[in-house]
């Protein structure tokens, strides 16, 4: 504690240590001094309860060593996978990671980008599920580097990492068709989002490719979440008891659909095959374990972090846009489906050699 009752200052530390104010300033700012001086200043600062003002120091030096990751839902396992990889890249370099849940509210996403002007964060990784003209305008004027995990127009001057959910959805539908399924339902997230739009495209295209006519009565759109998936599956199964399989836009929805099937006395996969998307930890938590499309959440987080660090540490370079190809992880929720040979157990089918990349601007 200070003897004057006020917060410790450079002057009070210098007086306690018996050194000059300039010496205290050099030590506290990490500019070096003689070992004896460093020891005396650090001891005096500790005795007086001095706490470095990191914000003030960052304002002076222009760097905070803090990064922000803004995502729609902090509870979604796909974003948790991203966080782990972002930290794996940035933490060893001395960056702290701030997490912010936007709840997929556009104005919140825009505010996070605008807040970079406050200089409390060196850079931002943003996951918007809707991209509007306002997003593009704010991103173009961002005060600090931003990397977007999601789809942007080709002309956007922002680094981005995207998934290929069009092809990922097609992988799931083809898999169900190969296992003898023909009445394939689809539980999608909000259709006005980029992922919702692209997954619907992939679903319809894969059905047509298999010679099946898309039936609007087999599609339900809802919010993401396990309870939402349960409600949506009950609605589908009540209205269309002939459904033999269901593809869900994420693993949360798929787990909910599995709950609904159990509630109705249906056996998975014998009566109803279920496929999810994201291949998150939830896929292994299902009973039986869920077949799921891996959209490379962890890889997208890693790439986004590397892009952001490159902007912060490496200066100017061309805008980058990377697409992570999807893979299908086959598990018990579809294996051994009637009308097809038993699947060879848990496996991962790499889609990179089957058109894993799509036209720019269509993947998410």
C-alpha positions in Angstrom: 0.0 0.0 0.0 1.1 3.6 -0.5 2.0 5.8 2.5 0.0 8.7 1.1 -3.2 6.6 0.7 -3.4 7.2 -3.1 -2.5 4.9 -5.9 1.3 4.4 -6.4 2.9 6.6 -9.1 6.3 6.7 -10.8 7.3 9.4 -8.3 6.3 7.4 -5.2 8.1 4.3 -6.5 11.2 6.3 -7.3 11.2 7.8 -3.7 10.8 4.3 -2.2 13.5 2.7 -4.4 15.9 5.6 -4.0 16.3 6.0 -7.8 15.4 8.6 -10.4 12.0 8.9 -12.0 13.6 8.2 -15.3 15.0 4.9 -14.0 11.6 3.8 -12.7 10.0 4.7 -16.1 12.7 2.6 -17.9 12.1 -0.4 -15.7 8.3 -0.3 -15.8 8.3 0.0 -19.6 10.7 -2.8 -20.1 13.5 -0.6 -21.5 16.2 -2.1 -19.3 18.4 -0.8 -16.5 21.2 -2.1 -14.3 20.2 -5.3 -12.4 20.4 -3.6 -9.0 18.1 -0.8 -10.2 15.6 -3.2 -11.7 15.6 -5.2 -8.4 15.0 -2.0 -6.3 12.3 -0.7 -8.6 10.4 -4.0 -8.7 10.6 -4.4 -4.9 9.3 -0.9 -4.3 6.5 -1.3 -6.9 5.5 -4.6 -5.2 5.6 -3.0 -1.7 3.4 -0.1 -2.9 0.9 -2.3 -4.7 1.6 -0.9 -8.1 -0.4 -2.6 -10.9 0.8 -1.8 -14.5 -1.8 0.1 -16.6 -1.8 -2.2 -19.6 -4.5 -0.2 -21.5 -2.6 3.0 -21.1 0.6 1.4 -22.2 -1.0 -0.2 -25.2 -2.5 3.2 -26.2 1.0 4.7 -26.1 2.7 1.8 -27.9 -0.2 1.1 -30.3 -0.4 -2.7 -29.4 -2.5 -4.5 -26.8 -1.5 -8.1 -27.6 -5.2 -8.8 -27.4 -7.3 -10.3 -30.2 -11.1 -10.7 -30.4 -13.1 -13.7 -31.7 -16.7 -12.8 -32.3 -19.0 -15.8 -33.0 -22.8 -16.3 -33.2 -23.1 -18.8 -30.3 -20.4 -19.4 -27.7 -22.1 -22.7 -26.8 -21.9 -24.3 -30.3 -19.2 -27.0 -30.3 -18.1 -25.9 -33.8 -17.0 -22.5 -32.5 -15.4 -24.1 -29.5 -13.2 -26.1 -31.9 -12.3 -22.8 -33.6 -11.4 -21.2 -30.3 -9.0 -24.0 -29.5 -7.1 -23.7 -32.7 -7.1 -19.9 -32.7 -5.5 -20.0 -29.2 -3.0 -22.7 -30.3 -1.7 -20.3 -33.0 -1.9 -17.0 -31.1 -1.1 -17.8 -27.4 2.5 -18.9 -28.0 3.0 -15.5 -29.7 1.9 -13.7 -26.6 -1.6 -12.8 -27.6 -4.6 -13.0 -25.3 -8.0 -14.0 -26.9 -11.2 -12.2 -26.0 -14.4 -14.1 -26.8 -17.6 -12.3 -27.8 -21.0 -13.9 -28.6 -23.0 -11.9 -31.1 -26.1 -14.1 -31.0 -26.0 -13.7 -34.8 -27.3 -10.2 -34.4 -26.0 -8.1 -37.4 -25.8 -4.8 -35.4 -23.8 -6.5 -32.7 -21.4 -7.9 -35.4 -21.0 -4.4 -36.9 -20.4 -2.9 -33.4 -17.6 -5.3 -32.8 -15.8 -4.3 -36.0 -16.4 -0.6 -35.2 -15.0 -1.1 -31.7 -11.5 -1.8 -33.2 -11.2 2.0 -33.4 -11.1 2.0 -29.6 -7.7 0.3 -29.7 -8.5 -2.2 -27.1 -7.9 -5.1 -29.5 -5.2 -5.5 -32.1 -7.4 -7.5 -34.5 -10.6 -9.5 -34.9 -11.8 -12.8 -36.2 -15.5 -12.5 -37.1 -18.0 -15.2 -37.9 -21.1 -13.6 -39.4 -23.9 -15.9 -40.7 -25.5 -13.1 -42.6 -23.4 -10.7 -44.7 -25.1 -7.5 -45.7 -23.9 -4.4 -47.5 -23.5 -2.8 -44.1 -21.0 -5.6 -43.1 -19.0 -5.0 -46.3 -18.9 -1.2 -45.7 -17.8 -1.5 -42.0 -15.2 -4.2 -42.8 -13.7 -2.0 -45.5 -13.2 0.8 -42.9 -12.0 -1.4 -40.0 -9.4 0.3 -37.9 -7.5 -2.9 -37.3 -7.0 -6.2 -39.3 -10.1 -8.4 -39.6 -10.4 -12.0 -40.8 -13.8 -13.4 -41.6 -14.7 -17.0 -41.1 -17.5 -17.3 -43.7 -18.3 -16.3 -47.3 -17.7 -12.9 -48.7 -18.1 -11.5 -52.2 -15.0 -11.9 -54.3 -14.4 -8.1 -54.3 -14.3 -7.8 -50.5 -10.8 -6.6 -49.5 -10.8 -8.8 -46.3 -9.0 -12.0 -45.6 -11.5 -14.9 -45.2 -11.8 -18.6 -44.6 -14.9 -20.4 -45.8 -16.4 -23.9 -45.5 -18.0 -25.6 -48.5 -21.4 -26.5 -47.1 -22.9 -26.8 -50.6 -20.7 -29.8 -51.3 -20.8 -31.0 -47.7 -24.6 -31.2 -47.8 -24.3 -33.1 -51.1 -22.0 -35.6 -49.5 -24.5 -36.3 -46.8 -27.4 -36.8 -49.2 -25.4 -39.0 -51.6 -24.4 -41.1 -48.7 -28.0 -41.7 -47.7 -29.0 -42.5 -51.3 -26.2 -45.0 -51.5 -27.6 -46.7 -48.5 -31.0 -47.1 -50.0 -32.8 -44.1 -48.6 -35.2 -42.2 -50.9 -37.5 -40.2 -48.6 -34.8 -37.9 -47.3 -35.9 -35.0 -45.0 -33.9 -31.9 -44.3 -33.9 -29.9 -41.1 -32.2 -26.6 -42.0 -31.2 -23.5 -39.9 -32.5 -20.1 -40.8 -32.9 -19.9 -44.6 -31.9 -16.2 -44.7 -28.4 -17.0 -43.6 -25.4 -17.8 -45.9 -25.1 -21.3 -44.5 -28.8 -21.9 -44.6 -29.0 -20.9 -48.2 -26.0 -22.9 -49.3 -27.1 -26.1 -47.5 -30.5 -25.9 -49.1 -28.7 -25.6 -52.5 -26.6 -28.7 -51.8 -29.6 -30.7 -50.6 -31.7 -30.0 -53.7 -28.9 -30.5 -56.1 -27.9 -33.9 -54.6 -31.5 -35.1 -54.8 -31.8 -34.2 -58.4 -28.5 -35.8 -59.1 -29.9 -39.0 -57.7 -33.0 -38.7 -59.8 -35.2 -37.7 -56.8 -37.6 -34.7 -57.0 -37.1 -32.3 -54.1 -40.3 -32.2 -52.0 -40.9 -28.9 -50.0 -42.9 -31.0 -47.5 -39.7 -32.7 -46.4 -37.9 -29.6 -45.4 -38.2 -27.7 -42.2 -36.3 -24.5 -41.3 -35.7 -23.6 -37.6 -33.3 -22.1 -35.3 -30.1 -24.0 -34.4 -30.2 -26.0 -31.2 -31.0 -29.5 -29.8 -34.6 -28.5 -28.7 -35.3 -26.9 -32.0 -34.1 -30.1 -33.8 -36.4 -32.2 -31.6 -39.4 -30.0 -32.4 -38.7 -29.9 -36.1 -38.3 -33.7 -36.3 -41.5 -34.3 -34.5 -43.3 -32.0 -37.0 -41.8 -33.8 -39.9 -42.4 -37.3 -38.6 -46.0 -36.4 -37.7 -46.8 -35.0 -41.1 -44.7 -37.5 -43.1 -44.4 -40.9 -41.4 -42.9 -42.3 -44.6 -39.6 -40.4 -44.0 -36.7 -42.9 -43.9 -33.9 -40.5 -43.2 -33.1 -37.0 -42.2 -30.2 -34.7 -42.8 -29.7 -31.9 -40.3 -27.8 -28.6 -40.8 -25.7 -29.1 -37.7 -25.0 -31.7 -35.0 -27.2 -30.0 -32.5 -30.2 -30.3 -34.8 -29.3 -33.9 -35.6 -29.1 -34.8 -31.9 -32.5 -33.3 -31.4 -33.9 -35.3 -34.3 -32.5 -38.5 -32.8 -34.3 -37.6 -29.5 -37.5 -37.2 -31.5 -37.0 -40.6 -33.2 -36.5 -42.3 -29.8 -39.6 -40.5 -28.4 -41.6 -42.0 -31.3 -40.2 -45.5 -30.9 -38.2 -45.4 -34.1 -34.9 -47.3 -34.3 -31.8 -45.6 -35.7 -30.7 -46.4 -38.3 -33.2 -49.2 -39.1 -36.3 -47.0 -39.2 -34.7 -43.6 -39.6 -31.2 -42.7 -40.6 -29.8 -39.5 -39.2 -26.9 -37.3 -40.5 -25.6 -34.1 -38.9 -23.1 -31.5 -39.9 -19.9 -30.1 -38.2 -18.7 -33.4 -36.9 -18.5 -31.9 -33.4 -18.1 -33.6 -30.1 -21.9 -33.9 -30.0 -21.7 -36.4 -32.9 -20.0 -38.9 -30.7 -22.4 -38.2 -27.8 -25.4 -39.5 -29.7 -26.8 -43.0 -29.2 -26.0 -44.3 -31.7 -23.0 -42.1 -32.7 -24.0 -39.7 -35.5 -22.7 -39.7 -39.1 -21.7 -36.1 -39.7 -20.2 -33.8 -42.3 -16.9 -32.3 -41.1 -16.8 -28.7 -42.4 -13.3 -28.2 -40.9 -14.2 -26.0 -38.0 -10.8 -26.5 -36.3 -8.9 -26.0 -39.6 -10.9 -22.8 -40.3 -10.0 -21.5 -36.9 -6.3 -22.3 -37.4 -6.2 -20.7 -40.9 -8.0 -17.6 -39.7 -5.6 -17.1 -36.8 -2.6 -17.5 -39.1 -4.0 -14.9 -41.5 -4.6 -12.5 -38.7 -1.2 -12.9 -37.2 0.3 -12.5 -40.7 -1.5 -9.1 -41.0 -0.3 -8.0 -37.6 3.3 -9.2 -37.8 4.1 -9.3 -41.5 2.7 -6.1 -43.0 1.1 -5.8 -46.4 0.3 -8.8 -48.6 -2.5 -9.7 -51.0 -6.0 -10.5 -49.6 -6.4 -14.3 -49.0 -9.5 -16.4 -49.3 -9.2 -20.1 -48.4 -11.8 -22.8 -48.7 -11.7 -25.9 -46.4 -13.1 -29.0 -48.1 -15.7 -31.1 -46.3 -15.4 -34.7 -45.2 -18.0 -37.2 -44.3 -17.5 -39.2 -41.0 -19.7 -42.3 -41.3 -20.9 -43.8 -38.0 -23.7 -46.0 -36.6 -26.6 -43.6 -37.2 -26.5 -44.5 -41.0 -24.3 -47.6 -41.1 -26.0 -50.9 -42.1 -29.1 -49.2 -43.4 -31.7 -51.5 -45.0 -31.3 -51.9 -48.8 -27.5 -51.4 -48.7 -24.4 -53.3 -47.7 -23.2 -52.6 -44.2 -20.8 -49.7 -43.9 -17.3 -50.6 -42.9 -17.6 -48.9 -39.5 -16.4 -45.4 -38.5 -14.7 -43.9 -41.4 -13.9 -40.5 -42.9 -14.4 -40.0 -46.6 -12.2 -37.2 -48.0 -14.2 -35.0 -50.4 -11.3 -33.0 -51.8 -11.1 -35.2 -54.9 -14.8 -34.9 -55.5 -15.2 -31.3 -56.1 -14.4 -30.0 -52.6 -14.1 -26.5 -53.9 -17.0 -24.6 -55.5 -17.3 -21.3 -57.3 -16.0 -18.4 -55.3 -18.6 -16.8 -53.1 -20.8 -19.9 -52.7 -19.2 -21.7 -49.9 -20.0 -21.4 -46.2 
